[in-house]
Amino acid sequence: MTDRISNGDSGGSAQQSGGKAEDRTKLNPPSKMNAEGLAGLYDSDNEDDMEEKGLDSTFLVRNDSKEVEKYVIHLKKLLVEGEGETVIELGIPIPSSSQKDVGIPEKDFEKAMKNHDEILKQIPAIGTAISGIRKNGTKCTQVHMIRDPPREEEFIEVRVAVVGNVDAGKSTLLGVLTHATLDDGRGAARTKLFRHKHEFESGRTSSVGNDILGFGVHGEVVNKPDPHNNKLDWVQIDRDCSKLITFIDLAGHEKYLKTTIFGMTGHNPDYTMLMVGSNMGIIGTTKEHLSLALSLQVPVFIVVTKIDMCPPQVLEETMQNISRLIKSVKKIGVIVRTMDDVISAAANLPSKRVCPIFQVSNVTGTNLDLLKSFMNIIPLRRSLSENDPAHFQIDDVYWVEGVGTVVSGTCLAGVIRLNDVLLLGPNSLGEFNQIPIKSIHRKRMPVSVVRCGQTASFALRKISKREVRKGMVLVDPRSNPTACIQFQADILILHHPTTIRTNYQAMLHIGSVRQTATLVSMGKELLRTGDRDRATFRFIRLPEFIKPGTRMVFREGRTKAVGTVVEVSPQEPTQAKTKQKERVHKQLFKKGPKPPNNMRRDKDKEKEDGEKKQEEMKTEAVGDEHAAAGTSAK
């Protein structure tokens, strides 16, 4: 791993693909071009010419108009791919493959920085130095973060899943990061995040929580809790920030493993933050959570907490165990101690080969500034798909008084605008119904558009909460969606104590879909731990909408296997209608609904009165018989 960040290399520049539809060029000002078209424009002859001739390390000193034009096009392309941000190292040739004569002469460095600021005004963009001046003899370089100017309703969103064993300090660290306060050593910071009464009583998270950390255009934290009630104003953070980190706080206890798996699959995290308590080490569900993140191909970085209360020898033993664990999954562990380590770790994390390790204390605040800087410059991992038909997966459903049914989830493809009409489904028949979008909110802030890779909440018209469930999707009518009840997947068995055969049933997690399925057929007669095979699954209850290429996890208690959906078999509508008719036919012969309580009381009284009368009549009949018998005897 190199400490140098190149402004032309895709891995070193910390730029990853994203999708913004803003016009950052003056070549075609009347029309708003999407990200793919704009990136394609920047990949034209000008970019090829720049690769042939290139820009040396001192082009900012000369400030030649042709070289400046090439550099502007290069920066615009990086900003489009990074959804409005990129990291570059000034003083490095473009492309970075030419490493001759690296650096700007020290006497001309200030002049080059002024010229660079003037170039950014042409884009327009805002640059901020995130490292000190790196000197190599008489030559200098410096790393800068380049961001678009703040725009209303627009901010970069990165999702980070927070996992780790119970009592590793997950909620406490999030409380410290988001509320700009240190912990008292007794877990006071985590109480700011709890939502349920039993969480306050036990001190353990049991649900999927969402917390936000906003950064301004220059990288400053914009979270400002209310001094009276210590609560955060999410809408104000949305308006002030240029980049927003969404922490998906997941449960650490083993009995909440299904909630953790749903958070990892349904909320589509860009990165995973694995928490390890320095005093406890790698215990409990730590390995389970790490294998889950790796099987879903989500990059992982590790945060070691509670270093203020841990003896040095115990901390050293914990770090050795972490190092062995990282090597066992074929990754390179890098302990982050300086800002240069932060920049290098953030640039190389998306490659999935590097695993940064932070050692922090929530009580003394040790290394928390490095962790925040890492969050500020961490790149995106999304692909450009704004031209694709809209696809929004639902991970939660609410009912809001005065508003109606509200669904939340992630936009996986395309662009969704206010008042768009989308198809909601599949229902129990595998059908999709047209639904208009009444309002859109991003992190509680009303907006008019949602792009691919962003999370949002929609208010839906003319539909009740009972008709919507987790796992449903909102898709563009042009995509002609079809539901499936059966599909094929390539699977890898992670752990199973015995063997797996046909008709084996397990809980499947595919995106936000969570349903039990039966293993219908497979290539081998039986499967054991470590085996790979292509298998056919069939949902036992409802049809679902899934796409080939989606990662899946199936479990029976603990995680049993992972895989990828290969082929989907569309459900035939006639079968679904026949099943529904049979279900209705059965319900007709069942007992009707119970009557109200007052009617039931009246019927009970009538019954009791009837029984009493029958007893009285029997008594009278017996008395008459005895009397008749006496008279006959006389």
C-alpha positions as CSV (number, residue, x, y, z in Angstrom):
1,M,0.0,0.0,0.0
2,T,1.4,3.4,-1.0
3,D,1.1,6.6,0.9
4,R,0.9,8.7,-2.3
5,I,-2.5,9.6,-3.7
6,S,-2.5,10.1,-7.4
7,N,-5.0,12.4,-9.0
8,G,-5.2,10.3,-12.1
9,D,-5.4,6.8,-10.7
10,S,-8.8,5.4,-10.0
11,G,-7.8,3.7,-6.7
12,G,-5.5,6.4,-5.4
13,S,-7.7,9.4,-6.1
14,A,-10.4,8.1,-3.8
15,Q,-13.0,8.7,-6.5
16,Q,-15.6,6.0,-7.0
17,S,-18.6,6.0,-9.3
18,G,-21.8,7.7,-8.3
19,G,-24.6,9.5,-10.1
20,K,-25.3,13.2,-10.2
21,A,-27.2,14.8,-13.0
22,E,-25.9,18.3,-12.7
23,D,-24.3,20.1,-15.5
24,R,-20.7,20.8,-14.7
25,T,-19.6,21.9,-18.1
26,K,-20.1,24.9,-20.3
27,L,-19.9,22.9,-23.5
28,N,-23.7,22.4,-23.5
29,P,-25.3,24.9,-21.0
30,P,-29.0,24.7,-22.1
31,S,-29.4,21.0,-21.4
32,K,-28.9,19.1,-18.2
33,M,-26.8,16.0,-18.9
34,N,-26.9,13.0,-16.7
35,A,-23.8,11.5,-15.1
36,E,-23.2,8.8,-17.7
37,G,-23.5,11.2,-20.6
38,L,-21.3,13.7,-19.0
39,A,-18.7,11.1,-18.1
40,G,-18.8,9.9,-21.7
41,L,-18.3,13.4,-22.9
42,Y,-15.2,13.8,-20.7
43,D,-13.9,10.5,-22.1
44,S,-13.7,12.0,-25.5
45,D,-10.7,13.2,-27.6
46,N,-9.7,15.8,-25.0
47,E,-9.2,13.0,-22.4
48,D,-7.4,10.8,-24.8
49,D,-5.2,13.7,-25.8
50,M,-4.4,14.3,-22.1
51,E,-3.4,10.7,-21.7
52,E,-1.1,10.9,-24.7
53,K,0.6,14.1,-23.7
54,G,-0.3,14.2,-20.0
55,L,0.2,17.0,-17.5
56,D,3.5,17.1,-15.7
57,S,3.8,18.0,-12.0
58,T,4.5,21.8,-12.6
59,F,1.6,22.6,-15.0
60,L,0.0,24.6,-12.2
61,V,3.0,26.9,-12.1
62,R,3.0,27.6,-15.8
63,N,-0.8,28.1,-15.9
64,D,-1.0,27.5,-19.6
65,S,-4.6,27.9,-21.0
66,K,-4.6,24.6,-22.9
67,E,-3.2,22.7,-19.9
68,V,-5.7,24.4,-17.6
69,E,-8.6,23.3,-19.9
70,K,-7.4,19.7,-19.8
71,Y,-7.2,19.8,-16.0
72,V,-10.7,21.3,-15.7
73,I,-12.2,18.5,-17.8
74,H,-10.3,16.0,-15.7
75,L,-11.6,17.4,-12.5
76,K,-15.2,17.6,-13.8
77,K,-15.1,14.0,-14.7
78,L,-13.9,13.0,-11.2
79,L,-16.6,15.1,-9.6
80,V,-19.3,13.4,-11.7
81,E,-18.0,10.0,-10.8
82,G,-17.7,10.9,-7.1
83,E,-21.2,12.4,-6.9
84,G,-19.7,15.8,-6.2
85,E,-16.4,15.1,-4.5
86,T,-12.9,13.7,-5.2
87,V,-9.5,13.6,-3.6
88,I,-6.4,14.7,-5.5
89,E,-2.7,15.1,-4.8
90,L,-1.3,18.3,-6.3
91,G,2.2,18.0,-7.6
92,I,1.7,14.5,-9.1
93,P,1.7,14.1,-12.9
94,I,-1.5,13.2,-14.8
95,P,-1.8,10.4,-15.5
96,S,0.0,9.1,-12.4
97,S,1.7,6.3,-14.2
98,S,4.4,8.7,-15.2
99,Q,6.3,9.2,-11.9
100,K,9.1,11.3,-13.3
101,D,9.9,14.6,-11.7
102,V,7.3,14.4,-9.0
103,G,6.5,17.5,-6.9
104,I,6.3,21.3,-7.3
105,P,9.4,23.3,-6.5
106,E,9.2,24.8,-3.0
107,K,9.7,28.3,-4.2
108,D,6.8,28.0,-6.7
109,F,4.4,26.1,-4.4
110,E,2.5,29.1,-3.2
111,K,2.0,30.4,-6.7
112,A,0.7,27.0,-7.9
113,M,-1.8,26.9,-5.0
114,K,-3.2,30.3,-6.0
115,N,-3.5,29.2,-9.6
116,H,-5.3,26.1,-8.5
117,D,-7.8,28.1,-6.5
118,E,-8.5,30.2,-9.6
119,I,-9.1,27.0,-11.7
120,L,-11.6,25.7,-9.1
121,K,-13.6,28.9,-9.5
122,Q,-14.1,28.1,-13.2
123,I,-15.7,24.7,-12.5
124,P,-17.1,25.9,-9.9
125,A,-15.7,23.8,-7.0
126,I,-14.3,24.3,-3.5
127,G,-10.9,22.8,-2.5
128,T,-9.7,22.1,1.0
129,A,-6.2,20.9,2.0
130,I,-6.6,17.7,4.1
131,S,-2.8,17.0,4.6
132,G,0.2,19.0,5.4
133,I,2.8,19.9,2.7
134,R,4.8,16.8,1.9
135,K,8.4,17.6,1.1
136,N,10.8,15.4,-0.9
137,G,14.0,17.4,-1.1
138,T,13.2,20.7,-2.8
139,K,9.9,19.4,-4.2
140,C,6.5,19.5,-2.5
141,T,3.0,17.9,-2.8
142,Q,-0.2,18.3,-1.0
143,V,-3.5,16.3,-0.8
144,H,-6.8,18.3,-1.4
145,M,-10.4,17.4,-1.1
146,I,-12.4,18.9,-4.0
147,R,-16.2,19.3,-3.6
148,D,-19.1,20.9,-5.4
149,P,-20.5,24.1,-3.8
150,P,-23.4,23.4,-1.4
151,R,-26.7,22.9,-3.1
152,E,-30.2,22.8,-1.6
153,E,-31.7,19.3,-1.2
154,E,-28.4,17.8,-2.4
155,F,-25.8,16.0,-0.3
156,I,-23.5,13.0,-0.7
157,E,-24.7,10.0,1.3
158,V,-22.5,7.1,2.5
159,R,-24.0,4.3,4.5
160,V,-21.9,2.5,7.2
161,A,-23.2,-0.6,9.0
162,V,-22.0,-0.9,12.6
163,V,-21.6,-4.5,13.8
164,G,-19.7,-6.3,16.5
165,N,-20.2,-8.4,19.6
166,V,-22.5,-7.3,22.3
167,D,-21.0,-4.7,24.7
168,A,-18.3,-3.8,22.2
169,G,-19.3,-0.1,22.5
170,K,-21.2,0.3,19.2
171,S,-24.0,2.6,20.4
172,T,-21.7,4.5,22.7
173,L,-19.3,5.3,19.9
174,L,-22.1,6.5,17.7
175,G,-23.5,8.6,20.5
176,V,-20.1,10.2,20.9
177,L,-19.6,10.9,17.2
178,T,-23.1,12.2,16.4
179,H,-23.6,14.3,19.6
180,A,-20.2,15.9,19.9
181,T,-19.7,14.7,23.5
182,L,-17.6,12.2,25.3
183,D,-18.9,9.3,27.3
184,D,-18.7,9.2,31.1
185,G,-17.5,5.6,31.3
186,R,-20.9,4.3,32.2
187,G,-22.6,4.4,28.8
188,A,-24.3,7.7,29.0
189,A,-23.7,8.5,25.4
190,R,-25.5,5.4,24.1
191,T,-28.8,6.4,25.9
192,K,-29.1,9.2,23.3
193,L,-29.7,6.6,20.6
194,F,-32.0,4.1,22.3
195,R,-35.6,4.0,21.1
196,H,-37.3,1.3,23.3
197,K,-37.9,1.0,27.0
198,H,-36.3,-2.5,27.2
199,E,-33.2,-1.0,25.5
200,F,-32.8,1.6,28.3
201,E,-33.3,-1.2,30.9
202,S,-30.9,-3.7,29.4
203,G,-28.5,-1.3,27.7
204,R,-28.5,-3.4,24.5
205,T,-29.7,-2.5,21.0
206,S,-32.4,-4.8,19.7
207,S,-33.5,-2.9,16.5
208,V,-32.0,-1.4,13.4
209,G,-31.2,2.2,14.3
210,N,-30.1,5.0,12.0
211,D,-27.9,7.9,13.1
212,I,-26.3,10.6,11.0
213,L,-23.0,12.5,11.0
214,G,-22.8,15.5,8.7
215,F,-19.7,17.2,7.2
216,G,-19.6,20.7,5.7
217,V,-18.0,21.6,2.4
218,H,-14.6,22.0,4.1
219,G,-14.9,18.8,6.2
220,E,-16.1,20.4,9.5
221,V,-18.7,18.5,11.5
222,V,-22.1,20.2,11.4
223,N,-23.9,18.1,14.1
224,K,-25.1,20.6,16.7
225,P,-27.3,19.0,19.4
226,D,-29.9,21.2,21.1
227,P,-28.5,22.5,24.4
228,H,-31.8,21.9,26.2
229,N,-32.9,18.4,25.2
230,N,-29.6,17.3,23.5
231,K,-31.5,16.2,20.4
232,L,-30.4,16.6,16.8
233,D,-32.2,18.6,14.2
234,W,-31.9,16.3,11.2
235,V,-33.3,18.8,8.7
236,Q,-30.8,21.4,9.7
237,I,-28.0,18.9,9.4
238,D,-29.2,18.0,5.9
239,R,-29.2,21.7,4.9
240,D,-25.7,22.4,6.3
241,C,-23.8,19.4,5.2
242,S,-22.2,18.5,1.9
243,K,-21.6,14.9,2.9
244,L,-23.7,12.8,5.2
245,I,-22.6,9.5,6.9
246,T,-25.6,7.3,7.8
247,F,-24.7,4.8,10.6
248,I,-26.8,1.7,10.5
249,D,-26.6,0.6,14.2
250,L,-27.2,-3.2,14.3
251,A,-27.7,-5.5,17.2
252,G,-24.7,-7.4,18.6
253,H,-26.5,-10.1,20.6
254,E,-26.8,-13.5,19.0
255,K,-30.6,-13.7,19.6
256,Y,-31.0,-10.6,17.4
257,L,-28.9,-12.1,14.5
258,K,-31.8,-12.1,12.1
259,T,-32.2,-8.3,12.7
260,T,-28.5,-7.8,12.0
261,I,-28.6,-9.9,8.8
262,F,-31.6,-7.9,7.6
263,G,-29.8,-4.7,8.2
264,M,-26.8,-5.9,6.2
265,T,-28.8,-7.1,3.3
266,G,-31.8,-4.8,3.2
267,H,-30.1,-1.4,3.9
268,N,-27.3,-1.8,1.4
269,P,-24.4,-0.4,3.4
270,D,-21.3,0.9,1.5
271,Y,-18.9,-0.1,4.3
272,T,-18.9,-2.1,7.5
273,M,-17.5,-0.8,10.8
274,L,-16.6,-3.9,12.9
275,M,-16.3,-3.0,16.6
276,V,-14.0,-4.9,18.9
277,G,-13.7,-4.3,22.6
278,S,-10.0,-4.2,23.5
279,N,-10.6,-5.7,26.9
280,M,-12.8,-8.6,25.6
281,G,-11.1,-9.3,22.2
282,I,-12.6,-11.4,19.4
283,I,-15.5,-13.2,21.1
284,G,-19.2,-14.0,20.5
285,T,-20.6,-12.9,17.2
286,T,-17.5,-10.9,16.0
287,K,-16.4,-13.6,13.5
288,E,-20.0,-14.2,12.5
289,H,-20.5,-10.5,11.6
290,L,-17.1,-10.4,9.8
291,S,-17.9,-13.4,7.6
292,L,-21.3,-11.9,6.9
293,A,-19.8,-8.6,5.6
294,L,-17.2,-10.4,3.6
295,S,-19.7,-12.8,2.0
296,L,-21.8,-9.8,1.0
297,Q,-18.6,-8.2,-0.5
298,V,-18.8,-5.1,1.7
299,P,-15.4,-3.5,2.6
300,V,-14.6,-3.7,6.3
301,F,-12.7,-1.5,8.7
302,I,-12.1,-2.3,12.4
303,V,-12.5,0.0,15.4
304,V,-11.0,-1.2,18.7
305,T,-12.7,0.6,21.6
306,K,-12.1,1.0,25.4
307,I,-8.4,1.4,25.1
308,D,-8.4,3.8,28.1
309,M,-9.5,1.0,30.5
310,C,-7.5,-1.9,28.9
311,P,-4.1,-3.0,30.3
312,P,-1.3,-2.7,27.7
313,Q,-0.6,-6.5,27.6
314,V,-4.3,-7.3,27.0
315,L,-4.5,-4.6,24.2
316,E,-1.4,-6.1,22.6
317,E,-2.9,-9.6,22.7
318,T,-6.2,-8.3,21.2
319,M,-4.3,-6.6,18.3
320,Q,-2.4,-9.8,17.6
321,N,-5.6,-11.8,17.4
322,I,-7.1,-9.2,15.1
323,S,-4.0,-9.3,12.9
324,R,-4.3,-13.1,12.7
325,L,-8.0,-12.9,11.9
326,I,-7.4,-10.3,9.1
327,K,-4.7,-12.5,7.6
328,S,-7.0,-15.5,7.6
329,V,-9.4,-13.7,5.3
330,K,-6.5,-12.6,3.0
331,K,-6.5,-8.9,3.8
332,I,-3.8,-6.4,4.8
333,G,-4.3,-4.8,8.2
334,V,-3.1,-1.2,8.6
335,I,-3.1,0.5,12.0
336,V,-4.1,4.2,11.5
337,R,-2.0,6.6,13.6
338,T,-1.6,9.7,11.5
339,M,-3.5,11.8,8.9
340,D,-1.4,10.4,6.1
341,D,-2.5,6.9,7.2
342,V,-6.1,8.1,7.1
343,I,-5.8,9.4,3.5
344,S,-4.1,6.2,2.3
345,A,-6.6,3.9,4.1
346,A,-9.6,5.8,2.7
347,A,-8.1,5.7,-0.8
348,N,-7.4,1.9,-0.7
349,L,-10.4,0.7,1.3
350,P,-12.8,0.2,-1.7
351,S,-10.3,-2.2,-3.3
352,K,-11.3,-4.7,-0.4
353,R,-7.6,-5.6,0.0
354,V,-6.9,-3.2,2.9
355,C,-8.5,-3.3,6.4
356,P,-7.8,-0.1,8.4
357,I,-7.7,-0.5,12.2
358,F,-8.5,2.4,14.6
359,Q,-7.8,2.4,18.3
360,V,-10.2,4.8,20.0
361,S,-11.5,5.7,23.5
362,N,-15.0,7.1,24.0
363,V,-14.0,8.5,27.4
364,T,-10.8,10.4,26.6
365,G,-11.5,11.0,22.9
366,T,-8.2,9.3,21.7
367,N,-8.0,9.1,17.9
368,L,-11.7,10.1,17.4
369,D,-10.4,13.0,15.2
370,L,-8.7,10.5,12.9
371,L,-11.9,8.4,12.7
372,K,-14.0,11.5,11.8
373,S,-11.4,12.6,9.2
374,F,-11.6,9.1,7.7
375,M,-15.4,9.3,7.5
376,N,-15.1,12.7,5.8
377,I,-13.0,11.6,2.9
378,I,-14.2,8.0,2.5
379,P,-15.2,7.5,-1.2
380,L,-18.4,6.1,-2.7
381,R,-18.8,2.6,-4.1
382,R,-21.9,3.0,-6.3
383,S,-22.2,2.6,-10.1
384,L,-23.7,5.0,-12.6
385,S,-27.3,3.8,-13.3
386,E,-29.4,6.9,-13.6
387,N,-30.5,6.0,-17.1
388,D,-31.9,2.6,-15.9
389,P,-35.6,2.3,-15.0
390,A,-36.4,3.3,-11.4
391,H,-36.0,0.5,-8.8
392,F,-36.7,1.2,-5.1
393,Q,-36.7,-1.5,-2.5
394,I,-38.8,-1.2,0.6
395,D,-37.2,-2.0,4.0
396,D,-39.9,-0.6,6.3
397,V,-43.5,0.5,6.3
398,Y,-45.2,3.1,8.6
399,W,-48.6,4.7,9.1
400,V,-48.4,8.4,9.9
401,E,-51.6,10.2,11.1
402,G,-52.7,12.8,8.6
403,V,-50.4,11.4,5.9
404,G,-51.2,7.8,5.4
405,T,-48.9,4.9,4.4
406,V,-45.2,5.8,4.3
407,V,-42.5,3.4,3.0
408,S,-38.7,3.8,3.4
409,G,-35.9,2.2,1.6
410,T,-33.1,2.6,-1.0
411,C,-33.2,3.7,-4.6
412,L,-31.2,1.0,-6.4
413,A,-31.4,2.4,-9.9
414,G,-32.8,5.3,-11.9
415,V,-34.3,8.6,-10.6
416,I,-37.7,9.0,-8.8
417,R,-39.4,12.4,-8.8
418,L,-42.4,13.8,-7.0
419,N,-45.8,12.7,-8.4
420,D,-44.2,9.9,-10.4
421,V,-46.5,6.9,-10.9
422,L,-44.7,3.6,-10.1
423,L,-45.6,0.0,-9.8
424,L,-45.9,-1.4,-6.3
425,G,-45.6,-5.1,-5.8
426,P,-45.6,-8.0,-5.8
427,N,-48.8,-8.7,-3.8
428,S,-50.0,-12.2,-2.8
429,L,-51.0,-12.8,-6.4
430,G,-47.7,-11.7,-7.8
431,E,-49.3,-8.6,-9.3
432,F,-48.0,-5.0,-9.5
433,N,-50.4,-2.0,-9.0
434,Q,-49.8,1.6,-10.0
435,I,-49.2,4.0,-7.1
436,P,-48.5,7.8,-7.3
437,I,-45.7,9.3,-5.1
438,K,-47.3,11.9,-2.9
439,S,-44.2,13.2,-1.1
440,I,-40.5,12.4,-0.8
441,H,-38.2,12.9,2.3
442,R,-34.5,12.3,2.6
443,K,-33.3,12.1,6.2
444,R,-36.6,13.9,7.3
445,M,-36.0,16.7,4.8
446,P,-38.6,17.2,2.0
447,V,-37.1,16.9,-1.4
448,S,-38.4,16.6,-5.0
449,V,-36.1,14.0,-6.4
450,V,-34.2,10.8,-5.3
451,R,-31.3,9.4,-7.3
452,C,-29.8,5.9,-7.4
453,G,-27.9,5.0,-4.3
454,Q,-29.8,7.3,-2.0
455,T,-32.2,6.4,0.8
456,A,-35.6,8.1,1.1
457,S,-39.2,7.8,2.4
458,F,-42.3,8.0,0.2
459,A,-45.9,8.9,1.1
460,L,-48.1,6.7,-1.0
461,R,-51.7,7.5,-2.1
462,K,-54.8,5.4,-2.0
463,I,-53.3,2.4,-0.2
464,S,-53.4,1.0,3.3
465,K,-50.6,-0.2,5.4
466,R,-51.9,-3.8,5.3
467,E,-51.3,-3.9,1.6
468,V,-47.6,-3.1,1.8
469,R,-44.9,-5.2,3.4
470,K,-41.1,-5.3,3.7
471,G,-39.5,-6.8,0.6
472,M,-41.8,-5.1,-1.9
473,V,-40.5,-2.8,-4.6
474,L,-41.5,0.3,-6.4
475,V,-40.4,0.0,-10.1
476,D,-40.8,1.9,-13.3
477,P,-43.7,0.6,-15.4
478,R,-41.4,0.5,-18.4
479,S,-39.4,-2.3,-16.9
480,N,-42.4,-4.7,-17.0
481,P,-41.6,-6.4,-13.7
482,T,-42.6,-10.0,-13.0
483,A,-42.7,-11.8,-9.6
484,C,-41.1,-15.1,-9.0
485,I,-41.8,-18.0,-6.6
486,Q,-38.7,-20.1,-7.7
487,F,-35.1,-19.2,-8.6
488,Q,-31.7,-20.7,-9.0
489,A,-28.6,-19.6,-7.1
490,D,-24.9,-20.5,-6.7
491,I,-24.4,-21.2,-3.0
492,L,-21.5,-21.8,-0.7
493,I,-22.1,-23.7,2.6
494,L,-20.3,-21.8,5.4
495,H,-21.3,-24.0,8.3
496,H,-23.7,-26.9,8.9
497,P,-23.3,-29.6,11.5
498,T,-24.7,-32.4,9.4
499,T,-25.7,-32.6,5.7
500,I,-28.1,-30.6,3.5
501,R,-30.5,-32.5,1.2
502,T,-33.5,-31.6,-1.0
503,N,-36.6,-30.3,0.8
504,Y,-34.3,-28.5,3.3
505,Q,-35.9,-25.3,4.5
506,A,-34.1,-22.1,5.7
507,M,-34.8,-18.4,6.1
508,L,-33.6,-16.5,3.0
509,H,-32.3,-12.9,3.0
510,I,-32.2,-11.3,-0.5
511,G,-32.0,-7.6,-0.3
512,S,-34.9,-6.5,1.8
513,V,-36.7,-9.9,1.2
514,R,-36.9,-12.1,4.2
515,Q,-38.9,-15.4,3.7
516,T,-38.5,-19.1,4.3
517,A,-37.8,-21.1,1.2
518,T,-37.4,-24.8,0.3
519,L,-34.4,-26.3,-1.4
520,V,-36.2,-28.0,-4.4
521,S,-33.2,-29.4,-6.2
522,M,-29.4,-29.3,-6.4
523,G,-26.6,-30.7,-8.5
524,K,-25.1,-32.9,-5.7
525,E,-26.9,-35.5,-3.7
526,L,-26.0,-33.7,-0.4
527,L,-24.0,-30.7,0.8
528,R,-21.7,-30.3,3.7
529,T,-19.6,-27.4,5.1
530,G,-17.4,-25.8,2.5
531,D,-19.3,-27.3,-0.5
532,R,-20.4,-25.2,-3.6
533,D,-23.3,-26.0,-5.8
534,R,-26.1,-24.5,-7.9
535,A,-29.4,-25.0,-6.2
536,T,-33.1,-24.2,-6.9
537,F,-35.2,-22.6,-4.2
538,R,-38.9,-22.1,-3.9
539,F,-40.6,-19.5,-1.5
540,I,-43.2,-21.2,0.7
541,R,-45.6,-18.3,1.2
542,L,-45.5,-15.3,-1.2
543,P,-43.9,-14.4,-4.6
544,E,-41.1,-11.9,-4.5
545,F,-39.3,-9.6,-7.0
546,I,-35.6,-10.4,-7.2
547,K,-33.0,-9.8,-9.9
548,P,-30.2,-12.0,-11.1
549,G,-26.8,-11.1,-9.6
550,T,-28.2,-10.2,-6.2
551,R,-26.3,-11.5,-3.2
552,M,-28.2,-13.7,-0.8
553,V,-27.8,-15.3,2.7
554,F,-29.8,-18.2,4.1
555,R,-29.7,-19.3,7.7
556,E,-31.3,-21.6,10.2
557,G,-30.5,-20.0,13.4
558,R,-26.9,-19.0,12.5
559,T,-25.7,-18.2,9.1
560,K,-25.5,-21.4,7.1
561,A,-24.7,-20.3,3.5
562,V,-24.3,-17.4,1.1
563,G,-24.7,-17.2,-2.6
564,T,-25.7,-15.2,-5.7
565,V,-29.0,-15.4,-7.6
566,V,-28.3,-16.7,-11.1
567,E,-31.7,-17.3,-12.8
568,V,-35.2,-16.3,-11.9
569,S,-38.3,-18.2,-12.9
570,P,-41.3,-15.8,-13.5
571,Q,-44.5,-16.8,-11.7
572,E,-47.4,-17.8,-13.9
573,P,-50.4,-15.7,-13.0
574,T,-52.9,-18.5,-13.5
575,Q,-51.3,-20.5,-10.7
576,A,-51.5,-17.6,-8.3
577,K,-55.2,-16.9,-9.1
578,T,-56.0,-20.6,-8.7
579,K,-54.4,-20.6,-5.2
580,Q,-56.1,-17.5,-4.2
581,K,-59.5,-18.9,-5.3
582,E,-58.9,-22.1,-3.3
583,R,-57.9,-19.9,-0.3
584,V,-61.2,-17.9,-0.6
585,H,-63.2,-21.1,-1.0
586,K,-61.8,-22.5,2.2
587,Q,-62.5,-19.3,4.1
588,L,-66.2,-19.5,3.0
589,F,-66.7,-22.8,4.9
590,K,-65.0,-21.5,8.0
591,K,-66.9,-20.0,10.9
592,G,-67.6,-16.3,10.5
593,P,-66.2,-13.6,12.7
594,K,-67.1,-13.5,16.4
595,P,-70.0,-11.3,17.3
596,P,-69.4,-8.2,19.5
597,N,-69.1,-8.6,23.3
598,N,-72.6,-7.3,24.1
599,M,-74.2,-9.8,21.6
600,R,-72.1,-12.6,23.1
601,R,-73.2,-11.7,26.6
602,D,-76.9,-11.8,25.5
603,K,-76.4,-15.2,23.8
604,D,-74.7,-16.5,26.9
605,K,-77.6,-15.3,29.1
606,E,-80.1,-16.9,26.8
607,K,-78.1,-20.2,26.9
608,E,-78.0,-20.1,30.7
609,D,-81.7,-19.4,31.0
610,G,-82.5,-22.2,28.7
611,E,-80.4,-24.6,30.7
612,K,-82.1,-23.6,33.9
613,K,-85.5,-24.1,32.4
614,Q,-84.5,-27.5,31.2
615,E,-83.3,-28.4,34.7
616,E,-86.5,-27.1,36.3
617,M,-88.6,-29.1,33.8
618,K,-86.6,-32.3,34.6
619,T,-87.1,-31.7,38.3
620,E,-90.8,-31.2,38.0
621,A,-91.0,-34.3,35.8
622,V,-89.2,-36.4,38.4
623,G,-91.5,-35.0,41.2
624,D,-94.6,-35.9,39.2
625,E,-93.3,-39.5,38.7
626,H,-92.7,-39.9,42.4
627,A,-96.2,-38.6,43.2
628,A,-97.8,-40.9,40.7
629,A,-95.9,-43.9,42.1
630,G,-97.0,-43.0,45.7
631,T,-100.7,-42.9,44.7
632,S,-100.5,-46.2,42.9
633,A,-98.9,-47.8,46.0
634,K,-101.7,-46.6,48.2
